[in-house]
Amino acid sequence: MRWVLASLALVAAAALFVAGTAWADDGSCPRVNKRNFRAQGCHQGGEYVVEVGISGETPPSYSPGSPPSSGSGGQVPIDCSSIRAPNPSNWWVYNYCNGTAWRPGPSGLLWDCAGLVSLTGGATPLPLTEEQVQDFLQACNPEQQAGSGGQETPPAQCYQEARSKLRPPAPVIGVNPQLGLTGLKSFFWLENYTDDMRLSRTVSVACQIGEWRGVSARIDAWVARYHWSFGDGWGMDSVTPGAPWPEWESEIYHVYERSSLQQPGQKYLVRVWAYWQGSFTVTAERENCTPNAGGGQTCTTERRNFGPYSLGEIAVIGRLPYPVQQAQSVIQAPEE
């Protein structure tokens, strides 16, 4: 991104000097205003003072069905073809282009918040260390770190096993109409999610908590929120997965202003992120042996629960290529 900004700055400065090759030393300030940049140069006291500004617009969330006018400044498109791999300076735009969930931790590592993977330039050793798990938690769950809110910090191995075995379903996007038309509402919903989407399961684990050996974990999780991206730079947040239209009036809808003919595959890529939160409790065992009078020992198995521990937030992504055509009016001759 830095070289792109630098290139725009050079273009702006060049345009400014072309516009005012012979500046009078009178305090006048020639200006250049373009869509993506602006520049101003002033000649005062025998010195040139040049100011270059680069402007852009991040696609915001908005009330569906009420997109801004295309004549009110417009959006600055992002060239996703130039974003090859995530790094600490472009992870946000890489996420936008690829529907991923990379975020940087305090250590500088990038973590995939939809899984438990770090981008280190090589393979990440598993199991992770306690420090790596905490780095992951702070990257992906800055407002809900394990250990906060009265919860203990989970042992790293137990946390990894429980999180990896949650396996929430990937969202399946439904839409009506199947072929979108500009200027009309397109309704979206999730076909395999319900309003109160929850998962509860007991899974086997093999982790150590001090002298206790974890044998199983009870996992309880639920969907906290959804984020939708409609492929044209606009999106919205919701707390429900929507509902099939026309049986129900889905709250998830969008009005496209342009057809998808210029998009890859001539379709907009609609994406939804379902953000899961939850907790897990580990059941662990240990052997308790006492000596017998005859020289032997009697052993019993003790069992206790540890937790609940926070799972943090897990994002799963659904995708739908969606074609949109330009709506056209047809004038027909009156019937005789």
N, C-alpha and C positions, 0 to 999 in steps of 0.2 A: 504494500500500500504506500510505503514511503516514496518509492520511485515514481509512482503514479502522481502523488501530490506534488513532488518536485517538478515533474514534467509539466503539470498544469501551471505551476508557478512561473516556470520559464516562458511558457506560451503567453501567460498574462503579461509578464514584463516586456516581452518582445512586442506584443500588440500595443502596449502603452507607449513604448519608444517610437513605434511607427506612427502612432496617433499624434505625438507631440515632439517631432524631431527638432523643432526650433522653439524652445520654451523661452518666454520672456521672464526676466528676473523681477517679476512684479507680484509674486505670491499667487499667481493663477495655478490651478491644479487640473490638468487634463485627466479625464477618466475613461476607462474602458469597462463596460458591463457586458458580460456573457452569461450563459445559463449556469455554467459550473464555476465561474470565477469572476472576480472583479479586481480592478487595479486603479490606483490613483497616484499621480506623481506631481510633486510641487517643487518649484525652483525658487528658493528663497536665500538671500544672503550669499549667493554664489555656490550654494549646495543643492544637490538633488535629493529629495526625500521620496522614496517609492514605497507604497503600501500595497501588498497583494493579499487578497482574501480568497479562499477556496470554500465554496459553499456546497452543501449536500443536504439531503433530507432522508432520515431514517424512516422506513415504512412504519407508521404508527398503528396501534389498534384503533378501531373506530366503531361507531354504531353501524351494524350491518344494514345495507340498503341505502346508506347515505354517504357514498363516496364523495370526495371533494371534486370540484369542477376541474376538468382537464386544463382549463385556461388560467388557473390560479397559481401558476408557478411550476406545477408538475413535479414529478419525482426524478431523481437522478438514478438511472439504472445501474445495477451492479454487474460487472462483467465476470460471471462465474467461471468462464473458460480459463481465466488466468489464475484461479485459485487451485493449486495442485495438491497441497497437503497442509494440514493445520500447523501453526506455529504460534508462539506467544504473542505475536503482533496481529495475526489475522484470524484467530480462532472463532471470533464472533461472526465474521463474514463467511468463513468456511461452514459454520453451523447453518447459516442462512441458506447457503447454496446447496448443501448436501443433506439437510435434515438431521444433522448429528447433534451431539450434546457435549462437546469438549469444553472444559473450563480449566483455567490455571490454578494450581495450588500455591500455598505460601512458599514452597520450595522452588517454584519455577517450573515444575513438571506440569504437563497437560494431562488431564484425566478425562476419560470417556464416562460421563455421568449416566449413560444408559447401561453401563456394565461396570467392570472393575478392572480397567485397562489403563495403563499410563503410556504416554508417548515420550520415550526416552532416547530414541534413536536406535534402540535395540530391544531385545526381548526383556520383559519385566519378570524377574524371578518370582516364582510362587512357591510357598505362600508368602504374602507380603509381610513386611515388618510392621510393628506397632506404629512406627513413625510414618510409614507409607500410608497406612490406613487412616491415620489422623490427617495427613496431607490431603488424601482423597475426600474425607468428610468435610474438611474446611473448604475445599474447592466446590464440591457439589451440594453441600448443605450448610451454607454459611449461617443461616438463621435457625438451624435445627441440628446442631452437632451432637453426636453421641457424647454423653457425659453431662449435658446441660439439662435443665428442667428436672433435676432430681434423679436422673437416670445414670447408672454406672456406665463407664466406658467398656464396651464389650471386648473380650479377647479377640485379637486380630483373626485368628484361624476360624473361630466360631462365627464371627461377623461375615467373613468371606463365604463360608459354607451356607449360612442361612440366606444371605443376599442372592447367591447364585442359584439357590433352589426355589426361590419365589416364582420365577418364570411367569410373569403376567402375560396374558395374550396380546399379540399385536393387534391394534385396532383395525377393523375392516370398515372402510368408509362407504356409505350408501349415498346416493344423490338422485334428485329428481328436479328437472328433467335429465335424461341421460345425455342429451345434447343441449348445452347451454346456449342462450341467446342474449346478446348484449341488450342492456336496458331492462331486463327482466330478472326476477329473483331466481337463484339456484339454491335449493334447500339441501343441506347436508346433515348426516347423522352417522352414528356408529352402529353397525348391524349386530355386533357381538358384545356390546356393553349395555348395562342397565343404569338407571338413575342412581341406585345405591350399589355400585359395583364393589364387591368385596371378595377376598380370598382368605380362606383359613385352611391350613394343612399342617400335618405333623410329618417331619422328614427325619431321616437318620443323619447323624453327624458323627465325626470322629475328631473332636478337638479337645484340648486340654485346658482346664481352669485350675491352675495350681496343682494340687494332688488329686483333683477330681477329673474324671474322664467323661466328656460329653458323649451321650449316646443318642439323643434325639432333641429336636427343637420344634416348638409350636410356633408357627408363623401366622400372624394376623395382619392383613394389609387391605388398603382401600384406595380408591382414586380420589385425590384431593382437588384436582383441577385439570383443565384441558387448554391447550393453545392450538389455534387453527391458523394455517397459512394458505391463502387461496391461489398462490402462484403468480399473482400479478403485483406483488408488493404489499398487499393488504392482508390483515389478519384480525383475529379477535380471541378473547379468552372466554371460557365458559366453565360452569360448574356441573353441567349435565352433558351427556353425549348426544343431545338432540333427539328427534323422534321422526319416524317415517312420515313423509308428506305424500299424499294429501290426507291420510288418516288423522294425522296430528299436525299442528302448526309448529314446525321445528323452529327453535330460537336460533339455529345455526343456518344463516343464509347470507348470500352475497350477490351483489349486482355488478356484473362485469361491464366495463366501458368499451373494451376492445376485444376483437376476436383473438383466438389462439393460433392463427395461421403462422405467425412469426416465431412461435415458441418451438423448442425441440420436439420433434414428432407431431407438431401442430396441435399440441395439447398443453394446457396449464397443469403443473404438478401441484395438486392439492395435498397438504400434509397436516397431520394432527399429532400432537404430543400428548399422551396420557401420563400424568405425573402421579405415581403411586407413593404412598407413605405407609408406615406400619411399624410393628415391633415383633420381637421374637423372644421366647423364653427357652433356655437350655435345661434339659434334664440330664443330670450327671450322676455318676456312681463312683464309689471307691470301696476298697476292701478294708475292713476293720477286723484285725486279728488279735486275739487275747491268748496268752499261754495257758495250757492245761496243767493240772497237777502232775500228770504222768509224763511231762516233758514235751508233749505235742502242743498244738494250738487250734483254737476254734476260730474260724473266719466267717464273718457275715458281710453281706453287701449292703452298704448304706446308699440311699438315694436322696437327692435334693434338687431343687430348681434354682437356677440363676437367672436374674432378669426381673422384669422385661427390659430389653435393650432396644434402642431405636434402630430401625433399618435405614433411616435417612430417607432420601427421595430417589426414586427410580423412574426414569422416563423411557417409555416405549413409543415407537413411532409407526403410524400408518400412512400409506401413500395411495394416491389415486390420480392417474393421468386423466384430465378432463377436457374434452373438446368444447370450444365455444365459437359460435358463428355470429356474424354480424346480422342483426335483425333488419329486414328490409320490408318496406311497404309495397304492396302490389295493388295497382289501380285497375279495376275491371270495368268493362263497359256494362251499363245497366241492361238487365234482361228486358226483352221486348215482349 
